[in-house]
Amino acid sequence: MTRAARHALALRHALLLAIAACTSAGAAPASAARGEALYARCAACHALAQNRVGPKHCGLFGRTSGSVPNFEYSAAMKRARIVWNAQTLDRFLASPLKMVPGTSMTYDGVPDAAERADLIAYLREAGRSPECAR
């Protein structure tokens, strides 16, 4: 590689690092408080400590999809065997039907990544709440 090519590559790398730093610095950290407000969308079907149309969310992190006792899941969700964590929740919340075709969850998803991050922060915090400790 020529000296000019190495220099151009180094400049390109430095530019990419600067762009990444600016982009991540401008992003607000996930907020459980904002996520709690967003959870109102979920409350039509879900609750933290009890099953409703959808399964309860207490104990969600680390749980395998389709595994809440006394809840009737779709066959697709039972087969998915997803272990719920921030990454899998983010993918699922972005597009439930795409991640688990055949799921009975008919919600289109949360397209905004920041809103998903806030919702996940809330679910993580709520999972440690006294309501979930019972």
N, C-alpha and C positions, 0 to 999 in steps of 0.2 A: 504494500500500500504506500502510495506516495505521501510525501509530507503534506501537501495541499489536501489530499483526501483525508488524512488523519486529522488535520486542523478542522476541516468541514464537519467531520463526524463528531469531534469534540464540541464544536459550537452547537451542533444540532442537539447533542446530549444535554448541554448546559441549558439550552432553550427549553427543552422538554421538562427538565427538572424545575426551572423557574415557573413554567406554566402549571405544573403539578402543585408546586408550593402555593401559588396564588389561588388556585382552585380550591385546594383543601383548606387554606386559611380562611377563605370566605364562607365555607360551609359551617352552618351552626351545628353545635353538638346535638345529639338526640336528646329530646326532652320528654320525660315521663309525664310531666304535667300536660304538655300538648297532646301526648298520646292518650291520656285519659279522656280528653275532650273528643278525640277521634274514635275512641272505643264506643261512643254512643252509636256509631254506625253498626257496630257488631252486636249491640245489646238487643236488637230485634230478634236475634237467634241464639246468642250466647250470653252466659253469665260467668262470673269468676268461679263461684263455689258450687254451682248446681247445673245439671244438664237441663237444657231447654230443647229447642228444635236442633241446636248444635250442641256438641259436648262442652263441658265446663273447661275453663282455662286455668284454674289452679293446678299446679303441677305440670304445666305444659312443657317447660324446658327439660329436656332429657327424656321425655315420654315418646314412645313409639306411636305413630299414627294408627288409629283404629283400635286403641287399647283401653279406653276408659270403660270400667265395668258398668254394666247396666245401661249402656248406650248402644243404640242400633245404628251402626255405620254402614255406608255403602260398601259393596264388595270391593270396589276400586280403592277406597281408603284403607280397608283392611289389608289388601294386597300390596299397597305402596310401601309399607314398612319404613316410613320416614322417621328418623329421630329428629325431634323438633329442637332446633337451636336457632340462633340469630340468622344464620345463613339460610337454612332451610325455610324458616318462616318468611324471610324476605322474598325468596323465590316463590313461595306459595301465595303470599299475600299479593304479589305482583300480578299473578294470573292463576288462580286456583284450578280452573278447568284445563289449563295448559299443562300444569305440573302433574295433576292427577285426573286424567281424562276419565269421565264416568263418576266423579265425585258427586254427591248430592248437594254439595255447597254450590249454589247457583250465583253467588255474588261474583261480579266481574273482576274484582280486585281493586287494589290501591295503586294507581299508576305512578304516583309521586314518591320517589325514593326517600325524600326527607320525611314525608308522612309515615311511610312504612317504618323508618328508623325510630320515629317517635312512638308509634304504636308498639313496636317490639320492646322499646325501653319501658313503656308502661306495663306491658305483660310481664316482663322480667321483674320489675319492682313489685307489682301486684302479687306475683307468685310468692313473695316473701312477706306479704301482709298478714296481720292477725286473721283476717277472713279466710285466707288459704291455709293457715296453720291449724285450723280446727280439724 
